[in-house]
Amino acid sequence: MTTPPPPTDVASVKVPPAAIPNPNLDGSTAPPTTEAVIQTRHEISDGWQCVVSTPVYTRNSSLDDSAVSVDLEKGEKPKAIMGVSYEPNISTQEELKAVKDAAPLPQKPVSRTWRFLRWNFFSVYRKAFTCVLTLNLVAIIVFLVQLKKNNSVATFQNAATAASANFLAAILIRNEHVINLLFWLVCSLPVWAPLSIRRRAAKVYSYGGVHSGCGLSGTIWYMVFAVLAMTQYPSGGPIETALAVTTGITLMLLVIILVFAHPALRMKLHNHFEATHRYGGWSAILVLWVQTMLLVISNAQNQQVNFGVALIKTPPFWLLVIITLLIIYPWTRLRSREVQVERLSKHATRLHFKYTDLETCMAIRLTDAPLMETHGFATIPNYKEAGKGYSVLVSNAGDWTNKIINNPPKKIWVKGAPTWGVMRVALMFKKVLVVATGSGIGPCLSLLQSYPEYPVRVLWSAQDPEKTYGQGIIKSVFRSDPNAVIVDTKKTGRPDLLALAYGMLVASECEVAVVISNPSVTRKVVYGLETRGVPAFGPIFDS
């Protein structure tokens, strides 16, 4: 086993183009199969060039695979390997500066107001939300205008149908198979299709705007139903009283759900958001079932028909049936799975599953208390040579993840079907820059381990990455991108990710960037790149 040499202290040197070195990591003089340096060249004068060299592990590195591999199937545990370290390959301040200087970040080309409107206020998510809400508001206005004409269309029954249809659409767009269908359709675009089309289609992960728009629209329609029911329904009798009570309860539940779903409260009180969405939603559906049965009984009495006949002629009944089935479906796939835990550090752990293979860039929902909460995680498919299975990277980001890290389970619940996530759109492009911070490298590894030869550049910033996440993860990064830029924030401080991303993207001629980080960093980098004309994608944290 040969320990790689320390980084060459070459921040900026002038050499003739023919004299550019191409060193091997093992010190041999034979030509390496993969370049072991980042060579960022700028023509200066008389054919001289500026070369910035960053030694990294290459696929022909002499680093023994066994140094960082363990067989969890046999009960082996990861252990520190003396004398083998990726420390020499972590970027220094000088190297980071060279990356930024390779393509300096330009000024934003348009006014601040226009930038806010174009790339913030009118994001794809908000466009979808606005489109759905606008169509419903127009329909409501047209619907209410009919009241003056005493038109039979403007009835509380039809308002109930419109509300139910919107609630169905809101739930349907969140169904795992619908999500996968959307991604499959969009990602079927060939890479030779115009970039302008692919970059727009790749925003498919903003489907949450439809969910929000339909949820709010359904609530507005339900308010219309409540008002019309009070004015149009015959007064007196126990059914009217029961309708009034169920309507009031449903409205209260819907308003609570909407309030906690607002982005500001959702981020600050995420546990409350999950609880109100789950239990409030279930309760609202249950009350709507009671209310629908009351209306069917009333209609059967008024029309003097059989209850069954009145039931099958009630549209909200059929819509509620579909809604209920969609709510129940993920629970039919709830399974307790054996998990093998690879503790990486106090901050992170890796859960290994062997029961099935998963496609690249898919996410699953895990929980140890199915009725209380579920948590979404990107899956990392095993390398083909590692056999069947996948893994999940868990970092300490809250009470639940802290419990999983410090009290690792032997089994854990997996709920619902796997769904494609934002990283899946990377395969729509010819060459991609992947930007990650901390455990955001997990979703990126889903792509890197499934397609280790895919043309990709990697920029990863983390605190003490080797100690926190282990050599196995770093090795996977370098296997996919031998020239990956890995930043240890403990040594260099937090870098200017936007400037680094822009410099790497331009220098390596990537088509797009995919950013996986926390909400603030993701928004900052994606916004900063898009305002400079670079297609960029990142999760929108709407759930």
N, C-alpha and C positions, 0 to 999 in steps of 0.2 A: 504494500500500500504506500503510495507516494503522497506526501502532503503538498498541496499546491503552493507555489511561491507567493510571496507577498505582492501586492499590487505595484506595478511599475509607477514610479512617481513622474508621470508625464502629463502635465496639465496643458502645456502648449509648447510644441517644438516645431522647428522648421527643418524639414528634410526633403530631398528630392522625391518625387512620386515613386520612383523605382526602388527607393531605399526604405519604404514603409515596412516595418517588421510584421511578421505574422507568427508569433511564438506559440509553441505548444505548452500546455500546462504541465506536462510531465518532464519538461526540460529537454526533450529530444529535438533533433534538428530536422526530423522528417516533416514534410508538409502536413498540417492538420487537415482533417476532413471538413471542419467547420471553422470559420474565422473565430479567433479567440479575443478579438478586440472590437470595440466600437470605433469606427473610423469616420469621424465627422470632418469632412474636408471643405475648406473654403479657399477658393482661388485668391491668392494675395497678390503676387506679382512674379513675373518671369518663371511661371510654372511651379513655384513653390507652394506648398500646402500646409495648413494647420491640421495636425493630427491629434486627436484626443483618444488615448487608449485606456480602456477599462477591462482588465482581465476578468474573465468569467469562466465557469465550467462549460465545457462543450460536450457533445455527445460522445466524443472519443476520449473523454477525460479518463485518467487512470483511477479515479475514485472508485473503489470497490462497491458494487451494488449492495453487498451484504452489510456494509457499514451502516446503512440507514433502513434496512428492511427487516421486518419481523413477521413471523407467522403467527397471527392471532388465533388461527384455527387450532394450533397446537398449544395454545395457552402462553406463548412467549410474550414477554413484555418489552416495550422499548427500553433501551438503556443507552447511556451516554457512551459515545465512541471516542476514546482518547486519541488524540493526534489527527483527527479528521474534523475539519470545520469549514464552513462556508464564509467565515469572517472576512477573509481576504477579498471576497467578491461583493461585499456590501459597499455601496457607492460612498465616496468621500465628498466633502464640500467642494473640492476642486472639480471633481468629475461631474457633480450636479450642476455646477456653474457652467461647465463646458457644454452640457446638454442644453441648457437654457440659451447659451450664447450661439448655439448652432443655428437656431431660428428664433430670434428675439420676439417676444410677444408684442404684436402690433397694437396700436390704439384702437379702441372701439370705433367703428366707422360712422355710426349714426347717433342721433341725439339720445339722451337718457330717456326721455319720454317715449320715443318710438321704440327703443329697446324694451322698455317695460311692457308696452302694449303688445309688441310682436312676440317676444319670447317668454313673457311671464303671465300677464293678464290673459292673453289669448293663446295659452298653451293648448295642445291637442286635447288634454283632459278637459279643460274648461270649454273648449269649442264643442266637444261632445255633450257636455253637461248643458251648455247654453242651447244647443240645437234641440235636444230632447225637451227641455223646459219651455222653449219658445213655441214649439209645435203644440204642446199641451195647453199653453196659455191661450193660443189662438183658438184651439178647439173649445176651450172653456168659454171664451167670449162668444163664439158662434153659438154654443150650446145655450148660454144664458139669454142671448138675444131672442131665442125661440120662445122664451117665457111670455114676451109681450104679444106674441101671435097665438098664445094658447096652444102651441104645437105639442103634440103628444110625444115628441122626441125629448123635450126637456123634462124628464121625470127623474125621481130619486132612484128608481131602478136602473136607469141608464147611467146615472152618475156613479152608482155602485159598481156597475160593470166596467166603466172606464178606470175607476180606482183599482179594481182587482187586476185589470189588464196591465196597468203600470207596475203594480207590485210583482206580478208574475215576471215581467220583463226585467225588473231589478234583480230578482233572484236567479233568473235563467242566465243572465250575462255573467254571473259568478259561478255557474256550474262548471266543474272541472272539464267535462268533455266539450262544452261550448268554447271554453277558453282554448283548449288544445286544437279545436277545429279552426278557430280564428288564426292561431299561430301557424297551423299547417297551411292554410290558404295563403297567408302572407309570405311565409318562408319558402313557398314553392316558386316564388319569383326567381328566375335565373340570374346569376351574377352579371351576365352581360346586359341585363335590362338597364335602362338609363338610371344613373345614380339619383337623379331628382325624383324618380318614382320609388326606388328602393328606400331612400331615406325617409320618405313620407309614410310608406307602408310599414316601416319598421317601428313606428310609434303605436303599433297595435296594442302594446301593453298598457295604453291609456284607456282601455275599455272601462275602467272604473268610473269614468265620466258618465257613461250611460247608466250605470248602477245608481249613482248619486242623483242624476237627473230624473230617472224614473221613480226613485224613492220619494223625492220632494214633490214631483208631479202627482203621484198617487195620493200623497197626503192632502194636497190642495183639492183634488177631485173628491176625496173623502169629506172634506169640509163642505164642499158643495152638496154632497149627498146629505150631510147632517142637516143643513139649512132646509133643503127641499123636503126631507122626510118630516121635519117639524111642521111644514106648511101644507104638504100634500097628503100625508097619511091621516086617515080618519081618526078623530080624537076619541079618547075614552077606551077603556078596556085594559086588561093585563098585558096584552101584546105590545101596545103602544108604550106602556111603562117600561117593559123589558127592553124594547128597542132604544128608548131614551137612555137607559142605564148602559147598555152595551155600546152605544155610540159614544157616550161620554168617556167610558173606559178606553175604548180604542183610540179616540183622539188624544187622550192623555199619553198613552203609550207611544203613539207615533211621534208626538211632539218631543217626548223625552229622548227617543231614538235619534231624531234629527238634531237636537241640541248637542248631544254628546258626540255626534258624528261630524260636527264642525271641525275643520282642521286644527284650530287653535286648542280646543278642548281635547280632541282626539290624541294629540301629541302629549299634552300635559297629564291627562287622566286616561291613559290607554286602557288600564284595567277596567275602569268604569265604562269606557266605550265598548269594550268587548262584552261586558256583562249586560249592558242595556241592549246592545244589538242582539245578543243571543237570547236572553230570557225575555226581554221586551218584545222581540220579534215573535218568539214562540207564543207568548201570552196573547199578542195581538191576533195571531192566526187562530188561536183557540176561540177567542171572543168573536172573531168574524164568522167562524163556523156556527156558533150559537146564534148570532144575528141573522145569518143566511137562513138557518132552519126556521127562525121566527117569521121571516119574510115569506118563505115558502108556505108555511102553515096559513099565514094571512091571505096569500094569493089563492091558495086552494079553497079557502072559505069564501072569499069574495067572488071567485069565478065558478064556484060550485063544481070543482073537479077533484079527482083523486090526488092525494098527496104526491104519489109517485109521478103522475103526469106533470104536476106543477113543478116538481123538483127537476126533471130533465129539461124543462123549458126555461130554467133559470140560469143564465150565463155565468153569474158569479159562482155558482156551485161547481161548474166544470173547471173554472179558473182556479178555485180553491183546491180542487182535487189535484191539479197539476202542481200547484205551489206546495202542497203538503208532501207529495211524492218527491219533489226536488229537495225539500228539507230533510226528509227521511233517508234519501239515497246515500249520502256520505256515511251515515251510521251503519248501513249494511256492509260497508267495506272496512269497518273498524276491526283491527286485528292487533293482538298482543304479539310482538315480535322479539325474538332473542337479539340482544345487542352485545357486541364486544367493545369494551371501552378502552381507548388508547389515550391515557392522560398525557397531554403535551406539556402543561404547566399549570400554575394556579389560575391562569387567565383563560386557558383554552383546553378543550378536550375534543377527541374525534370519536364518533360513534360509527362502528362498522356493522353492516347488515349483510347477511349471506343468503337470504331467502329468495332473492330475485335480482335480475339485472334491470337497470333503468336506462332510458335514453339520455342523451346529453342535455344539460341545462334544464332539468326538471326539479320541481320542488315538492316536498311532502309536508304533511302536518303531523307533528309529534305531540304527545301529551302523556302524563302519568295520572291525570285525573280527567277523563274524557268529558264529564259533565261540567267541569269548571272552566277549562281553558285549553286551547290548542295553539301551537307555535309553528310557523312555517320556516322551513330550512331548505336551502339549495342542496341537492345531492351531488356527490362526486363519484361518477362511475369508476369502477376499478379498471386498471390497465388490463388489456386482454390477457397478458401473461400472469396476472394476479388471480385470475379465476372469477367465478360468479360473485356478484355482490356490488355494493356501493357503500359510501360513507357520508357522514355529515359532520361539518365542522361547527362546534358550539363554542362561543366565547362568552365570557362573564359580562352580561349586559343587563342583568336584572335578577330578581329573586329566583325565578324558575331556572334560569341558566346556571346561576350560582349553585343551586341545589343539585343540578345534574352533574356539575363539575366536581363538587366536593363529596357527593353521595351518589356515585355512579350506579345506575340501575342494571340489573341483569336482563330485564325485559322492559319494553316500552310500547305504548299504544301508537299505532299508525292509523290515521283516519283519512278516509276519502281516497280519491285517485290522484296520482302524481300529475302535476300541471307544468307546462312550459313557462319559463320566466324570461325576464328581459335579456339575459345573456344569449338566448336562442337566436336573437336577431343578428348576432355577430356573424353567423354563417351565411348571411345574405350578402356579405361584402368580400371583396378580393383580398384585402389585407386590413387588419384591425389592430388598434391600440387598446389594450385593456388596462384600465387604471383602477387600483384598489387600495384601500387603507384597512389595516387591521384584519379582522376576520372576514372582511369583504373579499378576501382572496378565495374563500370557499366557493361561492358561485362561479368565480373565474376558473377554478380548477375543474369544474364540471366540463367546461369547454376544453381546457388544456389537456386533461387526461383522456378525454374521448378522442380528440384530434391533435395529438402531440406534434404532428407535422404541419398543422394548419399555419398559414402565414400570419403570424401575430407578434406584436411587441407587447411587453409587459412592464408596467410601472407600478411598483408596490411599496407603500410606505407603512411601516409598523414600528412599534417600540420593541427593540431587541427581538427581531423576527425569529432568529434561530433558537433562542432560549424559550420564546413564547410559543412558537408554532412547530418547532422541531425541524430536523434536517430533511425529513421525508417530504414535507410540503415545499421547502425551498428547492429541493432536488427536482420536484415535478415542474416548478416554475422554470428552472434552467434547462430542463429537458425540452420544454416547448419553445423557449426563447433563450438560447445560450447567451445573448447579450442583454438579458433583462436588467432593468435598473431597480435595485432593491435599496430602500432607504431605511436606515435605523434612526428613528427620531430621537432615541436616547442619546445618540452621539452628535447628530447634525441638527437637532431641533426639527420642528415641523417645517417641511419644505413648501415652496410655492408650487403646489401641484399643478395649477393651471399653466404656469410658465413651462414646467417640465413636460407636461402632457403636450403642449403645443410644439415645443422644440422637438420632442421625439416623433410626433405625428408627421410634422413637415419633413424632418430629416429622413425618416424611413418610408415616406410616401404612403402612409396608411390612408384608407378612404374615410374611415370613421373612428370614433372613440366610444368605448362603453365604460361607464364609470360606476363602480360599486363601492359605496362608502356610506357614512351616516347621512341623514337628510340634508344637513347644512352644507357639507363638503360636496355631496353629489350635485345639489342645485347650483352651487357656486361654479364648479368645474364645467358642468353641462352648459350652463348659461354663458360662461365666459368663452367657451369654444363656439357655441352656436352664434353668438353675436359677432364672431370673427369669421363667420362663413364655414365653420367646420361642423359637419353632422356629428352630433353627440347624443348618447342615449344613457339613461339611468333610471333606476326604480323611482316611483313617485310616492311610495309610502302612504297609500290610501286605504290600508286595511290593518 
